[in-house]
Amino acid sequence: MGKSKVTDYMIRYIEENRMDAKSLAAHAGIDAGKLRKDYKEPLDAEEFLSLCAYLGIRPEQVQRML
């Protein structure tokens, strides 16, 4: 599967804010493998929105950053 700009952005956001991706994934109900740089599958829409809600990020903010 190809790379995803949204998934790449979220991974970068997590790293830049020094967050624990494994813990975030557990709280947001996402496979932790999707929050690693070498992910095999990108975040789907539901996972992206769940992560945004947990982090307090508006999805529109992410779109502007891409």
MARNUVEX-613147 format. One record per residue (C-alpha): residue number from 1; residue in three letters; x, y, z. Coordinates in steps of 0.001 Angstrom, whole numbers, padded with zeros to 6 digits. Layout:
<atoms>
+-----+---------+---------+---------+---------+
| num | residuo |      px |      py |      pz |
+-----+---------+---------+---------+---------+
| NUM |     Ala |       X |       Y |       Z |
...
+-----+---------+---------+---------+---------+
</atoms>
This chain:
<atoms>
+-----+---------+---------+---------+---------+
| num | residuo |      px |      py |      pz |
+-----+---------+---------+---------+---------+
|   1 |     Met |  000000 |  000000 |  000000 |
|   2 |     Gly |  001211 |  003517 | -000788 |
|   3 |     Lys |  002118 |  006208 |  001681 |
|   4 |     Ser | -000519 |  008506 |  003127 |
|   5 |     Lys |  000044 |  012232 |  003643 |
|   6 |     Val | -002441 |  012217 |  006523 |
|   7 |     Thr | -000809 |  009274 |  008285 |
|   8 |     Asp |  002651 |  010766 |  007726 |
|   9 |     Tyr |  001471 |  014092 |  009170 |
|  10 |     Met | -000034 |  012457 |  012269 |
|  11 |     Ile |  003153 |  010459 |  012892 |
|  12 |     Arg |  005220 |  013639 |  012549 |
|  13 |     Tyr |  002845 |  015523 |  014891 |
|  14 |     Ile |  003152 |  012791 |  017524 |
|  15 |     Glu |  006957 |  012747 |  017256 |
|  16 |     Glu |  007330 |  016544 |  017317 |
|  17 |     Asn |  005157 |  016751 |  020427 |
|  18 |     Arg |  007102 |  013923 |  022056 |
|  19 |     Met |  004034 |  011779 |  022589 |
|  20 |     Asp |  004019 |  008043 |  023164 |
|  21 |     Ala |  002530 |  006592 |  019975 |
|  22 |     Lys |  001807 |  003212 |  021564 |
|  23 |     Ser | -000194 |  004797 |  024389 |
|  24 |     Leu | -002042 |  007115 |  021978 |
|  25 |     Ala | -002945 |  004186 |  019777 |
|  26 |     Ala | -004362 |  002278 |  022738 |
|  27 |     His | -006439 |  005242 |  023922 |
|  28 |     Ala | -007722 |  006006 |  020413 |
|  29 |     Gly | -008397 |  002345 |  019571 |
|  30 |     Ile | -005877 |  002215 |  016732 |
|  31 |     Asp | -003328 | -000448 |  015813 |
|  32 |     Ala | -000006 |  000971 |  017082 |
|  33 |     Gly |  001683 | -000220 |  013880 |
|  34 |     Lys | -000186 |  002486 |  011980 |
|  35 |     Leu |  001606 |  005167 |  014009 |
|  36 |     Arg |  005138 |  004052 |  013120 |
|  37 |     Lys |  007186 |  005476 |  010254 |
|  38 |     Asp |  007376 |  002055 |  008634 |
|  39 |     Tyr |  003600 |  001486 |  008701 |
|  40 |     Lys |  002189 | -001090 |  006315 |
|  41 |     Glu | -001355 |  000319 |  006277 |
|  42 |     Pro | -002292 |  003993 |  006662 |
|  43 |     Leu | -004908 |  005310 |  009048 |
|  44 |     Asp | -008428 |  004968 |  007714 |
|  45 |     Ala | -010936 |  007810 |  008097 |
|  46 |     Glu | -012447 |  006477 |  011332 |
|  47 |     Glu | -009022 |  005991 |  012922 |
|  48 |     Phe | -007898 |  009454 |  011817 |
|  49 |     Leu | -010995 |  011075 |  013316 |
|  50 |     Ser | -010634 |  009079 |  016519 |
|  51 |     Leu | -007024 |  010192 |  016861 |
|  52 |     Cys | -007957 |  013818 |  016146 |
|  53 |     Ala | -010681 |  013692 |  018793 |
|  54 |     Tyr | -008332 |  012198 |  021357 |
|  55 |     Leu | -005610 |  014778 |  020619 |
|  56 |     Gly | -008034 |  017699 |  020429 |
|  57 |     Ile | -007105 |  018457 |  016818 |
|  58 |     Arg | -009696 |  019644 |  014326 |
|  59 |     Pro | -009423 |  017597 |  011109 |
|  60 |     Glu | -009544 |  020828 |  009096 |
|  61 |     Gln | -006267 |  021864 |  010729 |
|  62 |     Val | -004573 |  018778 |  009349 |
|  63 |     Gln | -005888 |  019444 |  005847 |
|  64 |     Arg | -004342 |  022922 |  005885 |
|  65 |     Met | -000968 |  021489 |  006928 |
|  66 |     Leu | -000728 |  018978 |  004078 |
+-----+---------+---------+---------+---------+
</atoms>
